[in-house]
Amino acid sequence: MEITYTKQGGYLLPNLTLKETKKRNINKYGRMRLAYLKEYIFI
Protein backbone atom coordinates (compact mmCIF):
# COMPACT_ATOMS: atom_id res chain seq x y z
CA MET A 1 0.00 0.00 0.00
CA GLU A 2 1.47 3.32 -1.04
CA ILE A 3 0.44 6.56 0.65
CA THR A 4 0.83 9.84 -1.19
CA TYR A 5 1.20 13.18 0.52
CA THR A 6 0.29 16.79 -0.21
CA LYS A 7 2.35 19.66 1.18
CA GLN A 8 0.32 22.40 2.86
CA GLY A 9 1.97 25.19 4.78
CA GLY A 10 5.16 23.29 5.53
CA TYR A 11 3.33 20.10 6.55
CA LEU A 12 2.98 16.88 4.60
CA LEU A 13 -0.59 15.61 4.89
CA PRO A 14 -1.57 12.11 3.72
CA ASN A 15 -4.13 11.85 0.91
CA LEU A 16 -6.68 9.54 2.54
CA THR A 17 -10.11 8.52 1.28
CA LEU A 18 -12.82 6.25 2.65
CA LYS A 19 -14.36 3.37 0.75
CA GLU A 20 -18.05 3.44 -0.07
CA THR A 21 -19.98 1.35 2.44
CA LYS A 22 -23.50 0.03 2.59
CA LYS A 23 -25.95 1.85 4.78
CA ARG A 24 -27.03 -0.32 7.65
CA ASN A 25 -29.97 -0.14 9.99
CA ILE A 26 -29.11 0.95 13.50
CA ASN A 27 -30.66 -0.58 16.58
CA LYS A 28 -32.42 1.12 19.49
CA TYR A 29 -29.20 2.12 21.24
CA GLY A 30 -27.68 3.44 18.03
CA ARG A 31 -30.73 5.67 17.50
CA MET A 32 -30.51 6.86 21.12
CA ARG A 33 -26.83 7.73 20.65
CA LEU A 34 -27.54 9.55 17.40
CA ALA A 35 -30.31 11.58 19.06
CA TYR A 36 -27.93 12.49 21.91
CA LEU A 37 -25.19 13.59 19.52
CA LYS A 38 -27.62 15.70 17.50
CA GLU A 39 -28.98 17.38 20.64
CA TYR A 40 -25.83 17.99 22.66
CA ILE A 41 -22.84 17.84 20.35
CA PHE A 42 -23.87 18.91 16.85
CA ILE A 43 -25.87 22.00 17.77
N, C-alpha and C positions, 0 to 999 in steps of 0.2 A: 504494500500500500504506500503510495507516494503522496505526501502532503505538500501543496504549494502554498506560498505565502505572498502577501501583498504588503508593501511598505507604506505606512501611514504615520507621518509625523515622527520619524525616527524609530518607530516600532515595526516589527514584522508580525503581522497578524495572519493566522492560518485561514485559508479559504475552506470553510466547512459548510456542508449542506446536509439536510435531513432527507431520508428516503420517504416516499409517499407511503402512508400506512392506511389500513382500512379503519373506518370509523366503527367503534364498538359501542355497545350499549353499556351504560354504567349502572351499577346497582344502587340500592337505597343509600348506602354510606357515601358512595361517590357523588350522588346528587346533593346530599347534605353538605359535603365538603365544598362542592362547586358553589352552592348557595352562600356558604360562609365566606369564601374567597370573594365572590361578587359583592357581598355586603360590606365587608370589613377591610379588604385589601385593595381591590380594584375599584375604588370610588369613582 
